[in-house]
């Protein structure tokens, strides 16, 4: 059992922190900007809540964070009452936020100066993966702190791997989102085409999902795409945030991402259709208009 703080109780963080308590058996303190959500979590899982990130981080072995974007990361970690001001020497800060590699490297360097460790550890698997404790976690940082943190992360992950130095976790998450963008667009076009051709979607997917076209997106999203139901996971707004990070990094490193850039614009069209909070499979909606 470890003493762990979890900062950020959104759709991902709330169940992840719950697994730390119920599955991991850890002593968990939570912080959330909306205090009512922290109260709800404590009522459901036990543990404690803190009024600020600094207070939550004090006296912990590990501090986990899952917030919205670079600005949130900077504020919760480095702000006036940020967690870094409460971290003890030798502890490990693990950031599960999908953010830039640049902010990860900044926090890594700052942590080193203060005598503790930082691991960037964005996750994939969506809300369902968080709730079921089967997330994929992509990490960047030093091997020693990672190995210590991995034992705690195991409470909500089925796959966790150190992929390189600080920032490598965020870069790996960018690759993940680049791949997903193309897959979901291809699946959207395929199902849209099948509808126009009058094919039995159920029979079609049962067949082609056993061949080279098979993917997680196909097996888990074809029914909702067929039925125009888009409230099953990762929101379009979040995907556009992630793709903006990917495209910004590509401008820095010289990568060419024509499909990701195009799909980002397709998601912008979905937002204009009122689909900001629809899940990413809503790409088909713009084809079926």
C-alpha positions in Angstrom: 0.0 0.0 0.0 1.2 3.5 -0.9 0.1 7.0 0.0 -1.3 8.4 -3.2 -2.9 11.7 -4.2 -5.0 12.0 -7.4 -5.6 15.4 -8.9 -8.5 15.8 -11.3 -11.7 13.8 -11.1 -13.1 14.1 -14.6 -14.6 11.2 -16.6 -11.2 9.6 -16.6 -9.7 10.6 -13.2 -12.7 9.8 -11.1 -12.7 6.0 -11.9 -8.9 5.8 -12.0 -8.7 7.2 -8.5 -11.4 4.8 -7.5 -9.3 1.8 -8.7 -6.4 3.0 -6.7 -8.6 2.7 -3.6 -10.6 -0.4 -4.3 -8.3 -2.5 -6.4 -4.9 -1.1 -5.4 -5.8 -0.8 -1.7 -3.9 2.5 -1.5 -4.4 5.4 0.9 -5.9 7.9 -1.5 -6.3 11.6 -1.2 -8.2 13.4 -4.0 -8.3 17.0 -5.3 -10.7 18.5 -7.8 -11.4 22.1 -8.7 -15.1 21.4 -8.2 -15.1 20.4 -4.6 -18.5 18.7 -4.8 -17.0 16.1 -7.1 -14.4 15.4 -4.6 -17.0 15.0 -1.9 -18.9 12.6 -4.1 -15.8 10.5 -4.7 -15.0 10.3 -0.9 -18.5 9.3 -0.2 -18.3 6.5 -2.8 -14.8 5.2 -2.2 -13.7 6.5 1.1 -10.3 8.1 1.4 -9.7 11.9 1.9 -10.1 15.1 0.0 -7.8 18.1 -0.1 -8.6 21.8 -0.7 -5.6 22.5 -2.9 -3.2 20.5 -5.1 -0.4 21.5 -2.7 -2.3 20.1 0.3 -3.1 16.9 -1.6 0.5 16.3 -2.5 2.0 16.8 1.0 3.2 13.6 2.6 2.4 11.4 -0.4 4.5 8.7 -2.0 3.0 9.3 -5.4 0.9 12.1 -6.9 -1.2 11.3 -10.0 -2.8 14.0 -12.2 -5.3 13.9 -15.0 -6.6 17.3 -16.1 -7.5 19.0 -19.4 -4.6 20.7 -21.2 -1.2 22.3 -20.9 -2.6 25.3 -19.1 -4.4 23.1 -16.5 -1.2 21.1 -16.1 0.8 24.2 -15.4 -1.7 25.6 -13.0 -2.3 22.5 -11.0 1.4 21.6 -10.8 3.1 24.9 -10.6 0.4 27.5 -9.6 0.4 29.4 -6.4 -1.1 26.4 -4.6 0.2 23.8 -7.1 1.2 20.3 -6.2 4.9 20.9 -6.8 5.0 23.2 -3.8 3.8 20.3 -1.6 5.9 17.4 -3.0 8.4 15.8 -0.8 11.9 14.8 -1.9 12.1 11.3 -3.5 8.4 11.2 -4.4 7.1 10.6 -7.9 4.6 12.8 -9.8 2.8 11.0 -12.6 0.9 13.1 -15.2 -1.9 11.2 -17.0 -3.0 14.3 -18.9 -2.8 14.3 -22.7 -0.6 17.4 -23.1 2.4 18.6 -25.1 5.9 17.0 -24.8 7.1 20.5 -24.1 5.2 20.8 -20.8 6.2 17.3 -19.8 9.9 18.2 -20.2 9.4 21.5 -18.3 7.8 19.7 -15.4 10.5 17.0 -15.5 13.2 19.6 -15.2 11.4 21.5 -12.4 10.8 18.3 -10.5 14.5 17.4 -10.7 15.4 20.8 -9.3 13.1 20.3 -6.4 14.4 16.8 -5.6 11.6 14.5 -6.8 10.7 12.7 -10.0 8.3 13.3 -12.9 6.8 10.8 -15.3 4.6 11.8 -18.2 2.0 9.0 -18.6 -0.9 9.8 -21.0 -3.5 7.1 -21.3 -5.6 5.5 -24.0 -8.8 3.5 -23.7 -11.4 6.2 -23.1 -14.0 6.4 -20.3 -14.8 2.7 -20.6 -11.2 1.8 -20.2 -10.9 4.0 -17.1 -14.1 2.6 -15.6 -13.0 -1.0 -16.3 -9.4 -0.4 -15.2 -7.9 -1.5 -18.5 -6.2 1.6 -19.8 -3.0 1.6 -21.9 -0.4 4.0 -20.4 2.5 5.4 -22.4 5.3 6.8 -20.3 8.3 9.0 -20.5 10.9 9.6 -17.9 13.6 7.8 -15.9 13.6 4.1 -15.4 13.8 4.0 -11.6 10.8 6.3 -10.9 8.9 4.6 -13.6 9.3 1.2 -12.1 8.1 2.4 -8.8 5.1 4.2 -10.3 4.2 1.2 -12.6 3.1 -0.8 -9.5 0.6 1.9 -8.6 -0.6 2.5 -12.2 -1.4 -1.2 -12.4 -4.6 -0.6 -10.5 -6.2 0.9 -13.7 -4.0 -0.3 -16.5 -3.7 -3.5 -18.6 -0.6 -2.1 -20.4 2.0 0.3 -19.2 5.4 0.9 -20.8 8.3 3.3 -20.5 8.9 4.5 -24.1 11.9 6.8 -23.6 13.0 10.0 -21.8 10.8 12.8 -20.6 8.2 13.7 -23.2 8.2 10.2 -24.9 4.9 9.3 -23.3 3.2 12.4 -24.8 4.8 11.7 -28.2 3.5 8.2 -28.1 0.0 9.4 -27.3 0.2 11.7 -30.3 1.0 8.7 -32.5 -2.0 6.9 -30.9 -4.3 9.8 -31.8 -2.9 10.1 -35.3 -3.6 6.4 -36.0 -7.1 6.6 -34.5 -8.1 9.7 -36.6 -7.4 7.8 -39.9 -9.0 4.6 -38.7 -12.3 6.3 -37.6 -12.5 8.2 -40.9 -12.0 5.0 -42.9 -14.6 3.2 -40.8 -17.0 6.0 -41.2 -16.6 6.0 -45.0 -16.9 2.2 -45.1 -20.2 2.1 -43.1 -21.6 5.1 -45.0 -20.8 3.4 -48.3 -22.4 0.1 -47.1 -25.6 2.0 -46.1 -25.8 3.6 -49.6 -25.1 0.2 -51.2 -27.9 -1.5 -49.2 -25.7 -4.0 -47.4 -26.7 -5.7 -44.1 -24.3 -3.9 -41.7 -24.4 -6.6 -39.1 -23.5 -9.3 -41.5 -20.9 -7.2 -43.2 -19.0 -6.4 -40.0 -19.3 -10.0 -38.8 -17.4 -10.9 -42.0 -14.9 -8.2 -42.6 -13.9 -7.9 -38.9 -12.4 -11.4 -39.3 -10.0 -10.1 -42.0 -7.5 -7.4 -42.6 -10.0 -4.6 -41.9 -10.4 -5.6 -38.2 -9.8 -2.9 -35.6 -10.9 -2.0 -32.1 -12.8 0.9 -33.6 -14.7 -1.5 -35.9 -15.6 -3.9 -33.2 -16.6 -1.3 -30.6 -18.1 1.5 -32.6 -19.8 0.1 -35.8 -23.1 -0.4 -34.0 -23.3 3.1 -32.7 -22.2 4.5 -36.0 -24.8 2.5 -37.8 -27.5 3.7 -35.3 -26.3 7.4 -35.2 -25.7 7.2 -31.5 -22.6 9.2 -30.4 -22.6 9.3 -26.6 -20.2 6.4 -26.0 -16.8 7.9 -25.1 -14.1 10.3 -26.1 -15.6 13.6 -27.2 -15.0 15.5 -30.4 -13.8 18.5 -28.5 -11.1 16.4 -26.8 -10.0 14.8 -30.0 -9.6 18.2 -31.6 -7.5 19.3 -28.6 -5.3 16.2 -29.0 -5.0 16.6 -32.8 -3.9 20.2 -32.3 -1.1 19.0 -30.1 -0.1 16.4 -32.8 -0.1 19.0 -35.6 1.8 21.5 -33.5 4.5 18.9 -32.7 4.6 17.9 -36.4 5.3 21.5 -37.3 8.2 21.4 -34.9 9.7 18.1 -35.9 8.9 18.3 -39.7 6.5 15.3 -39.8 3.9 15.3 -42.6 0.4 14.6 -41.3 -2.0 15.2 -44.2 -4.7 12.7 -43.1 -4.6 13.9 -39.4 -4.9 17.5 -40.6 -7.8 16.7 -42.9 -9.7 14.7 -40.2 -9.2 17.5 -37.8 -11.1 19.7 -40.2 -13.8 17.1 -40.5 -14.2 17.1 -36.7 -14.5 20.9 -37.0 -17.5 20.3 -39.2 -19.0 17.9 -36.7 -18.6 20.7 -34.0 -20.5 23.1 -36.3 -23.3 20.4 -36.5 -23.6 20.6 -32.7 -21.5 17.5 -32.1 -18.8 19.0 -29.8 -19.7 16.4 -27.1 -20.4 13.5 -29.4 -17.8 10.8 -29.4 -15.2 10.5 -32.1 -17.2 8.0 -34.2 -19.4 11.0 -35.1 -17.3 11.5 -38.2 -19.9 9.4 -40.0 -22.6 12.0 -39.2 -21.1 14.5 -41.6 -21.2 11.9 -44.3 -24.8 10.9 -43.7 -26.2 14.5 -43.7 
